[in-house]
Amino acid sequence: MKIRFTNNHIQAQPDPFMCKVQDGWAIYVTGAEGVGAYYCDSPFGQWQYKGIVCQKEGYREYWAPCMYYEDGFYYLYVSCRETGTEDAKEYLYVAKSDSPFGPFNELKCLCDCFSIDPHVVRTDAGLYLWYCMDRTETHRVGTRIFVQKMADPMTLTGTAVEAVKPSFDEEIFMCDRFQPGQHWHTIEGPFWLQVDGWQYVMYSGACYQNDTYHIGYAAAKSTEPDLTKVVFEKHTDHGCFAPLMTKNRVEEGVGHNSVICYEGQYYAVYHARDLDPHPLLTGDQRTARICKLHFQDGIITAEAM
């Protein structure tokens, strides 16, 4: 189901991160010039565009933001890069505000290497950052998911631990991307949650422009609070590729989700493109959608609304 926006708001909402804030809900999205934000009093109302809430002079391509709240402050995590630099210079940053809609102007760099798609969570063992980095010294080269401990919401500590890696051809971002015979894979967009004694990491695979772009997940039957110690197993169909969500009869480019729990029901908030392009939406056609999620014994199923 498409998320509804006020005033016939015609704009893309890539990489939507929905979360509870103050007396309502917020969505944060990718933007070339800054992080865009939306507000609503419930996930199923009419969403109001709040404008760009995070940007830094001389920087652009603000990818896949996420929000974390603690002790009266909102921490916005996002990757961006200096104007004129290439994708490889996309680094993770964090900004702090006492309002969910900022402004978040003072950005602190968390990682001085290619690093994208943050998700910050707290367990009984402390604070953890899920994010993505590249690896090239392996059979299936490309982007994969790591988890790392945080000393506080603005400081990483310890060592990043690889948690979910590519294992299927359907996760190829581009064949021969940087050199002949080396196919670049992508596992990105991590979102961690724990339900009924199981831990899950949901993710996106492949390129958002490819037919095989999808949402998948890995699971672990564990209540271990130190997330760097949990061993996650990617969901498959007897070892074969088995995405949770992918291109269907009405939409394509299905990926990069966050998860909310509202009135006892879990929902995935994700982006996709209509098979028939929107006549008034130019450029990026990815818009925010929502569907139900069901969890049982390490298995996730999605239900359209």
N, C-alpha and C positions, 0 to 999 in steps of 0.2 A: 504494500500500500504506500502511495506517495505521501510524504509529509506535506501538510498544507501551510501556505505562507500568506500573510496579509497583503492587501493592496496589489493583488496580481503580481507578486514579486517574481520577476523572471531573471534568474541568475543561477549559475551552477553552484552545487554544494559538495565538492569532492571531499572525501575522507571525513565524513561527519562524526564528530565526537559529542554525544549527548550525555549530560550529567545533571544532577540535582544541584541547584544553587539557591540560597536564601529562600524566598517564598515562591519559587517556581523552578523552571528548567532552562537549560541553555544548550545550544549547539555551536560548536566551533568548527570551522572548515578551512581547507587549503585555499590560498590566494596568492597571486603573483605579487601584489603590492603589500600584502599584510594578511593577518588572520581575521577572517570575517566571523561575526557572532550573531546569534539569534536568541530570542527570549520567548517563552510561553508559560502560562500558568499550569499547563499539563502537557504530556507528550502528544496528546491527540487534539489539541486546540489549534488555533490559527497563530502561526509563528511570526514574530515581528523582527525585522532586520535591524540590528543595533549598530551596524557599520563595522569598520576596521578597528579592532581593539588592541592590536599589537603590530608594530612596525618599527624599523630602525633605519635612519637615514643611510643611504648607500648600500642597502641590502634589499633582496627580493627573493621570490620563490619560497614562500612560507608554507612548508609542507606538513600535513597531518598533525595538527595540534592536539594536545590533550590537556585536561585540567585536573589539578589535585588541590584539595582544600584541607588546611590544618591550622589550628590555633588562631583562627580569625583572619587568615590570609589565603588568597587564591594564588596558586602557582601554575603558570601557563608554560607548557613545554612545546617546542616546535623546532624544526630544522629550517635553516635558511642559508643564503650565501651572499657574498659581496657581489654587487652589480658588475657584470662583465666576466665573472668566473664561471667555470664549467660545473656540471653536476657533481663531479668528484669533490668539490669544495663545499658541499651541503653538510653543515655541521649542526649538532644539537645545541639548543640554547634554552634557558629558563628565565622567566620574568615573574615578578611578584607584585601583587596589588591587594588592597583591602576590599576591592569590588570585583565581582566576576566579569565585569565588562570594562575593567581597567580604568585608564589606559595602562598597558604593559609596555613601557618604552625602554626600560633599563634591562637589556638582555645580557645574561652571563653565559659564556660558552661552557658547555659541559664536556664536549669531546672535540678534540682538534684533529679528527679524521672523519671520513665519510660516515655519517650516522644519522638515521632517520627514524620516524614512526615511533615516538615514545608512548609508553603507558606506565604511569607511576602508581604503585599500590603499597599498602602497609599491611603486614602480617604481625603475629606475635613476636617474630624475630627482627622486626624493623622495617625499614623502607627499602623498596626495590624499584629499579628502572628496567622495564622491558624496552628493547629497541633493536634496530637492525644495522648490521655492518656487512662489509664484503669480505670474502675469502677467495683467494686464487690458488693456494697451494693444496688443492684437493681435486678429486675427480669431477664433481659437479660444481664448477666455479660459480660464484655469484653471491647474491645477498641472502642472508639468513638471520635468524632471531637469536639474540643474546639476552641474558639477564644479569644485572649487576647490583650489588648492595649500594645504598646511599647512606652517607653519614648524617645528612639532613636534606631537606627538599632542594637544596641548591648545590650539593656536593656529592660526587661519586667517590666510592672507596672500594678497595679490593680489586678483584679481577673479574672481567666479563666472562661469563660461562655460556657456551653455545647450547641452546635449548631445542631449537627446531631447524633442521637443515633440508635442502632440496633432496628429493629421491626419485622423482618421476620426470619423464620428458615433458609431460603436460605443465610442468613448472618452468619451462624454458621461457625466458623473457625475450631473447633474440638469438638466433643462430649466427655463429661466426661474428659475434658482436665486436670484439677487439682484435681477434686474429683468426685466420681460417682454422676450422675444426674445433674451435673452442666455443661451445654454446653457453651463453650466460643464463643462469637460473636466478629466479627471484622468489624468496619467501619473505613477506613483509607484513606490516600492519598488525603487530601482535596486540591481543587483548586478553588479559588473564582474569580468571574468576574461579571461585571455589563453590561447589554445589554438592551437598549430601555426601561429603567425604571424598569427593573427586576434585582434582584440579584440572582446569582446561586452559589451553592457550589457543585462541582462535587466530587465524591469519589469512592473508591473501597470497595467492600464488600466480606466477606468470606476469604478463604485461596487461595493463587495463585495456589495451586496444586489441588484445588477442581473443580468439574464441574460447581458449582454454582458461582464461582468467576466472578465478573462483575464490570462494571462501572455504577453507578447510579448518581442521582443528587437530590438536594433539591432546592426550589426556593422561593422567596419572592417578591411580587410586592411592592417595596419600594426603595426610594432614600435616606433613612436614612444613614448618613455618619458614625455614631457610630455603628460599626458592632457588638458590644456586645449587642445592643438593637434590632437587626433585628431578627424576628421570621421566620425561614425557615420551609417550609413544604416539606417533602419527596415526590417525584413523585411516584405515584402508578397507577394502573389500577383499579379504584373504590375500593381502599383499598387493592388490591392484588399486590404481587411482580411484578414489571415491570421494569427490568433493561434497561438502554440505550444501553449497549453493553455487550455481553457475548460470550461464546463459539459458533462458527459457523461452516460452512462446511469446512473451510480452516485453522482455528486457534483456539487455546484454551488459557487459562490463560490470558484472555483479561482484562487489568486493569491498574491502576496507571497512570493517564494521566496528562499532562499539556495542556494549550491552548495557541495558538498564533493567531494573526490577521495579515494576509498577503495579501496586495493588496485588502483590503475590505472583504476578506473571512476569517471566523473562521475555525480553524483546531484543532483537538485533536491529541496530540502526546502521544502514549501509548506503553505498551509492550504486547507481546503475544508470544506464542509458535506455530510453525507449527505443524499440526497434524502428519506430517511425520518428525521425528527428523532430524536435519541437520547432515550429516555424519561426518563433520569436527569440529562441535561445541560440546565440551565435557562439562559435568556438566550442569550449568544453561543454558537453551535453550531460555530464554526470550530475544527478540530483539525488537528494536524500529520500530514502524509503525506510519502511519499518515492517518487520514481520515477527511472529511469535517464535520463541524457542522452547523446546522441551528437553529436559535432561533426565536420563535414567541409566544408572550403572555404567557410566563412562561414555554413553552414546548421546549425541545431540541430534535432534531432528528440528527442521524448520517448517513452519506452517504459514502459508500466505494469508493475508487479511484482505 
